[in-house]
């Protein structure tokens, strides 16, 4: 009987010990923030659409047009005259310039906010 009492007491103590054991709370996973990648800035470029280099025109005023990055500043100079072209949200620009009779050197300069510059020089011949 002592043996049965001992076994019964051991079972009760074991049951109480298991019930009294504190459960360790499962930690709530912390969400990790994944940073949104910043788009790489577009490199400054300059493309002249018109006029064609070394073209001959019969009108004194022509339109110089092209494309660059949005937000760029574009200046167009012929001899001592400088025009600042409007650049739209897509980077397209155009400006009217006046030519002298004969060959005209047209310099188009695009610059961005970081101070980068791209330029192109065209020769357009005005022959009335």
Beta strands, then each sheet from edge to edge (+ up, - down):
strand 1: 47-50
strand 2: 55-57
strand 3: 61-67
strand 4: 73-78
strand 5: 81-87
strand 6: 92-98
strand 7: 102-111
strand 8: 117-126
sheet 1: 1+ 3- 6+ 5- 4+ 7- 8+ 2+
end
